[in-house]
Amino acid sequence: MSSPQKVLSLSINEEGNLFAACTTSSLTVFNMEPLVAKLHITTDRIGTVRLAQLLHRTNLIALVAGGPRPKFADNAVLVWDDHLKAFVLEFTFAGRVLALRTTRDRLFVVERERIHVFSYPNRPERLLTLETGDNPLGLCEVTPAGSACELALLAFPGHRLGSVQLLDLAGTSSTTRTTTMISTKNSSSSASSSPTGDATTRASRTTSTSSASSSASTASVSISPTSVSAHQSEVACLALSRTGRLLATASRKGTLIRVFSTVDPSHHQNQPNFFISNSSSSSSSIPLSPAKVAEYRRGLDTVTLYGLLFSPDSEYLLAWSDKGTVHLFALPNSSASARPRSGSSASIFSPLLSLTAGGEYSISKFSLPAECGCVCAFAADNNGGGFVAPAGSSPSSSPQHQQQQQQQKAVYALCLDGTYHKYRVAKDGTACERENFDNYLEANEESELMLL
């Protein structure tokens, strides 16, 4: 009898409607709701995979080999095209790849002491290489691309203990700088026998090779990140809001979570709700000026935080750890933070920079299997707010029913033990009720291309 499959890692796409599970027997991509398997690639074909990053809801998946039976080196990123049923790109690096991030036009590859930025998936070439502080966890967060009203920011650990670096990516667009390599360090610092940034196209439809050496001969532009002094110990978790205006950080202790504004609110004096509303200003015209705006206390005991996540409308912040508890915090200026709550100060967020001595506690929480790694996502919707209709609702619902729907959010939690959880959160954030529980490893399969 074959041994049961073990989940090596989980990742969720940017929209929160697909997730990938790397197991000892396959790479499987699931639809979030309804829960069905959309794609299944066995390890006989690609080996065991340690990291998988979906590109929205397309047929492209960036992979890094690992686990018990890998077929490729752990310093290479391969891109699988499920339409062609083949690998179409390969990026090779000097060191072990620790993390991947993608936006609609860029790929971010994290090594322990550097981050590489590539144009992706069309005409892949290296745009930027950043030297970072020691980053054994592969921390790296980026805001979604594609909207002029969003700040295109990259966040990563700084060289100083407890610091975070923020970089405006507005000047690194491959559409305007297709042959220019941008680096904050001399390019010789990342030289290796296998040149960092080499991207080789394997598909017959594209045969060109893009390498760092060819880019190095072109003009070089110097850019400088903005530093944020976040904690006194090592940073363990990072998160950026969808607009890029908020940064959340947590240290190795896992007790305090701090939220910073990334730009000066005076640049948005005409906007009554700076953190939630979108700006029509170009990100390139807004100088970064980080300032702490809130501090939250997850608890008193030291824990390992698995992740932080802003809701799409910047009303809430999620935090989850090896204690098996997911905490929900109300952000400054959110509708939930304006409501009085038992056991907390009604004026905790007014004025905005007013902080309690020990940090504000979460307004609600729910439980998951303890000491089991997991990932979380707010439910996807069309208006970006994370609001979803309750199960069984229909477009013909009464106005009262529709109003009730708009007072709820939903959170998905996926665990390495195979469990799938969906919790519904009231608009004021004070109640979390589990709506669905399943085992995604036993989900039915629905063969269909993920391409929109």
NORCOR-V640807 format. One record per pair of residues at least 12 apart in sequence whose ideal C-beta (glycine too) atoms are under 7 Angstrom apart, sorted by sequence separation. I is the first residue (numbers start at 1). GAP is how many residues later the second one is. If there is no record, write none. Layout:
# NORCOR-V640807
I_GAP ; I_GAP
This chain:
# NORCOR-V640807
18_12 ; 28_12 ; 51_12 ; 78_12 ; 97_12 ; 98_12 ; 106_12 ; 142_12 ; 237_12 ; 316_12 ; 317_12 ; 337_12 ; 348_12 ; 393_12 ; 410_12 ; 411_12 ; 423_12 ; 9_13 ; 18_13 ; 19_13 ; 51_13 ; 64_13 ; 97_13 ; 98_13 ; 106_13 ; 107_13 ; 116_13 ; 153_13 ; 154_13 ; 198_13 ; 237_13 ; 246_13 ; 247_13 ; 307_13 ; 316_13 ; 410_13 ; 421_13 ; 422_13 ; 7_14 ; 8_14 ; 17_14 ; 18_14 ; 26_14 ; 27_14 ; 49_14 ; 50_14 ; 76_14 ; 77_14 ; 97_14 ; 98_14 ; 105_14 ; 106_14 ; 141_14 ; 153_14 ; 197_14 ; 198_14 ; 235_14 ; 236_14 ; 305_14 ; 306_14 ; 316_14 ; 317_14 ; 410_14 ; 411_14 ; 422_14 ; 8_15 ; 17_15 ; 26_15 ; 49_15 ; 50_15 ; 62_15 ; 63_15 ; 76_15 ; 96_15 ; 105_15 ; 114_15 ; 115_15 ; 153_15 ; 154_15 ; 197_15 ; 236_15 ; 246_15 ; 247_15 ; 306_15 ; 316_15 ; 390_15 ; 410_15 ; 7_16 ; 8_16 ; 16_16 ; 26_16 ; 49_16 ; 50_16 ; 76_16 ; 93_16 ; 95_16 ; 114_16 ; 140_16 ; 152_16 ; 153_16 ; 195_16 ; 196_16 ; 235_16 ; 236_16 ; 245_16 ; 246_16 ; 305_16 ; 306_16 ; 315_16 ; 333_16 ; 344_16 ; 389_16 ; 408_16 ; 409_16 ; 421_16 ; 6_17 ; 25_17 ; 26_17 ; 48_17 ; 49_17 ; 50_17 ; 62_17 ; 63_17 ; 75_17 ; 95_17 ; 114_17 ; 115_17 ; 139_17 ; 152_17 ; 195_17 ; 234_17 ; 245_17 ; 304_17 ; 314_17 ; 332_17 ; 344_17 ; 408_17 ; 420_17 ; 5_18 ; 6_18 ; 25_18 ; 47_18 ; 48_18 ; 49_18 ; 75_18 ; 91_18 ; 93_18 ; 102_18 ; 113_18 ; 114_18 ; 139_18 ; 152_18 ; 195_18 ; 231_18 ; 233_18 ; 234_18 ; 236_18 ; 244_18 ; 245_18 ; 303_18 ; 304_18 ; 316_18 ; 387_18 ; 390_18 ; 408_18 ; 420_18 ; 5_19 ; 27_19 ; 48_19 ; 60_19 ; 61_19 ; 75_19 ; 113_19 ; 228_19 ; 230_19 ; 233_19 ; 267_19 ; 303_19 ; 315_19 ; 333_19 ; 387_19 ; 407_19 ; 408_19 ; 420_19 ; 5_20 ; 48_20 ; 75_20 ; 77_20 ; 231_20 ; 233_20 ; 303_20 ; 315_20 ; 332_20 ; 407_20 ; 419_20 ; 420_20 ; 48_21 ; 60_21 ; 75_21 ; 113_21 ; 135_21 ; 298_21 ; 315_21 ; 387_21 ; 418_21 ; 27_22 ; 47_22 ; 48_22 ; 59_22 ; 74_22 ; 75_22 ; 112_22 ; 113_22 ; 135_22 ; 341_22 ; 387_22 ; 388_22 ; 418_22 ; 47_23 ; 59_23 ; 74_23 ; 77_23 ; 112_23 ; 263_23 ; 386_23 ; 418_23 ; 24_24 ; 47_24 ; 50_24 ; 59_24 ; 112_24 ; 132_24 ; 133_24 ; 27_25 ; 29_25 ; 46_25 ; 47_25 ; 110_25 ; 115_25 ; 132_25 ; 133_25 ; 263_25 ; 264_25 ; 43_26 ; 133_26 ; 262_26 ; 263_26 ; 414_26 ; 22_27 ; 91_27 ; 336_27 ; 22_28 ; 110_28 ; 230_28 ; 262_28 ; 187_29 ; 246_29 ; 261_29 ; 298_29 ; 22_30 ; 110_30 ; 245_30 ; 260_30 ; 261_30 ; 379_30 ; 181_31 ; 260_31 ; 378_31 ; 379_31 ; 20_32 ; 77_32 ; 108_32 ; 228_32 ; 260_32 ; 261_32 ; 64_33 ; 260_33 ; 296_33 ; 329_33 ; 330_33 ; 378_33 ; 379_33 ; 20_34 ; 108_34 ; 181_34 ; 258_34 ; 259_34 ; 328_34 ; 329_34 ; 89_35 ; 181_35 ; 243_35 ; 259_35 ; 327_35 ; 328_35 ; 376_35 ; 377_35 ; 18_36 ; 64_36 ; 179_36 ; 328_36 ; 376_36 ; 181_37 ; 183_37 ; 258_37 ; 276_37 ; 294_37 ; 328_37 ; 376_37 ; 62_38 ; 180_38 ; 184_38 ; 276_38 ; 294_38 ; 327_38 ; 18_39 ; 99_39 ; 101_39 ; 103_39 ; 106_39 ; 179_39 ; 180_39 ; 181_39 ; 182_39 ; 184_39 ; 256_39 ; 257_39 ; 275_39 ; 276_39 ; 293_39 ; 326_39 ; 374_39 ; 375_39 ; 8_40 ; 17_40 ; 62_40 ; 98_40 ; 105_40 ; 184_40 ; 325_40 ; 326_40 ; 374_40 ; 9_41 ; 11_41 ; 13_41 ; 15_41 ; 20_41 ; 99_41 ; 101_41 ; 103_41 ; 104_41 ; 115_41 ; 180_41 ; 182_41 ; 256_41 ; 257_41 ; 374_41 ; 8_42 ; 9_42 ; 11_42 ; 14_42 ; 15_42 ; 79_42 ; 103_42 ; 104_42 ; 255_42 ; 325_42 ; 326_42 ; 374_42 ; 11_43 ; 13_43 ; 24_43 ; 39_43 ; 247_43 ; 255_43 ; 324_43 ; 372_43 ; 373_43 ; 13_44 ; 24_44 ; 128_44 ; 254_44 ; 255_44 ; 324_44 ; 372_44 ; 391_44 ; 62_45 ; 127_45 ; 255_45 ; 324_45 ; 368_45 ; 372_45 ; 324_46 ; 369_46 ; 53_47 ; 55_47 ; 127_47 ; 255_47 ; 323_47 ; 324_47 ; 368_47 ; 51_48 ; 53_48 ; 56_48 ; 254_48 ; 369_48 ; 51_49 ; 53_49 ; 253_49 ; 254_49 ; 322_49 ; 254_50 ; 326_50 ; 369_50 ; 123_51 ; 254_51 ; 257_51 ; 171_52 ; 131_53 ; 368_53 ; 127_54 ; 128_54 ; 129_54 ; 130_54 ; 131_54 ; 320_54 ; 117_55 ; 119_55 ; 123_55 ; 126_55 ; 127_55 ; 128_55 ; 250_55 ; 167_56 ; 275_56 ; 320_56 ; 275_57 ; 276_57 ; 366_57 ; 131_58 ; 167_58 ; 250_58 ; 259_58 ; 275_58 ; 318_58 ; 8_59 ; 166_59 ; 293_59 ; 165_60 ; 166_60 ; 248_60 ; 273_60 ; 293_60 ; 295_60 ; 60_61 ; 129_61 ; 294_61 ; 297_61 ; 165_62 ; 166_62 ; 226_62 ; 228_62 ; 248_62 ; 257_62 ; 297_62 ; 296_63 ; 297_63 ; 163_64 ; 164_64 ; 226_64 ; 246_64 ; 295_64 ; 296_64 ; 297_64 ; 163_65 ; 364_65 ; 55_66 ; 163_66 ; 164_66 ; 312_66 ; 363_66 ; 364_66 ; 366_66 ; 129_67 ; 162_67 ; 163_67 ; 254_67 ; 306_67 ; 309_67 ; 311_67 ; 363_67 ; 364_67 ; 365_67 ; 162_68 ; 237_68 ; 242_68 ; 246_68 ; 306_68 ; 307_68 ; 364_68 ; 366_68 ; 105_69 ; 158_69 ; 162_69 ; 236_69 ; 239_69 ; 241_69 ; 248_69 ; 307_69 ; 162_70 ; 237_70 ; 238_70 ; 239_70 ; 242_70 ; 126_71 ; 162_71 ; 164_71 ; 237_71 ; 239_71 ; 243_71 ; 313_71 ; 161_72 ; 162_72 ; 259_72 ; 312_72 ; 313_72 ; 161_73 ; 162_73 ; 241_73 ; 312_73 ; 313_73 ; 125_74 ; 164_74 ; 312_74 ; 124_75 ; 311_75 ; 114_76 ; 157_78 ; 116_80 ; 116_81 ; 118_81 ; 166_81 ; 155_83 ; 164_83 ; 125_85 ; 155_85 ; 164_85 ; 124_86 ; 126_86 ; 153_87 ; 326_87 ; 126_89 ; 162_89 ; 339_89 ; 341_89 ; 125_90 ; 153_91 ; 151_92 ; 152_92 ; 155_92 ; 335_92 ; 336_92 ; 150_93 ; 151_93 ; 318_93 ; 336_93 ; 150_94 ; 151_94 ; 94_96 ; 139_96 ; 166_96 ; 141_97 ; 143_97 ; 328_97 ; 94_98 ; 141_98 ; 142_98 ; 144_98 ; 311_98 ; 137_99 ; 139_99 ; 141_99 ; 143_99 ; 330_99 ; 94_100 ; 143_101 ; 328_101 ; 92_102 ; 94_102 ; 93_103 ; 256_103 ; 328_104 ; 92_106 ; 91_107 ; 91_108 ; 153_109 ; 89_110 ; 90_110 ; 151_111 ; 89_112 ; 90_112 ; 151_112 ; 88_113 ; 89_113 ; 170_113 ; 171_113 ; 316_113 ; 88_114 ; 170_114 ; 87_115 ; 88_115 ; 168_115 ; 86_116 ; 86_117 ; 84_119 ; 168_120 ; 81_122 ; 166_122 ; 166_124 ; 149_129 ; 14_130 ; 149_130 ; 149_131 ; 152_131 ; 151_132 ; 150_133 ; 148_134 ; 151_135 ; 16_361 ; 16_362 ; 12_363 ; 16_363 ; 17_363 ; 11_364 ; 16_364 ; 10_365 ; 12_365 ; 15_365 ; 83_366 ; 82_367 ; 82_368 ; 83_368 ; 32_380 ; 35_385 ; 59_390 ; 59_391 ; 58_392 ; 59_392 ; 57_393 ; 58_393 ; 19_395 ; 57_395 ; 35_403 ; 10_404 ; 35_405 ; 40_405 ; 10_406 ; 37_406 ; 36_407 ; 37_407 ; 35_408 ; 36_408 ; 37_408 ; 38_408 ; 7_409 ; 36_409 ; 37_409 ; 30_410 ; 36_410 ; 38_410 ; 7_411 ; 39_411 ; 38_412 ; 30_413 ; 21_419 ; 29_421 ; 18_432 ; 5_436
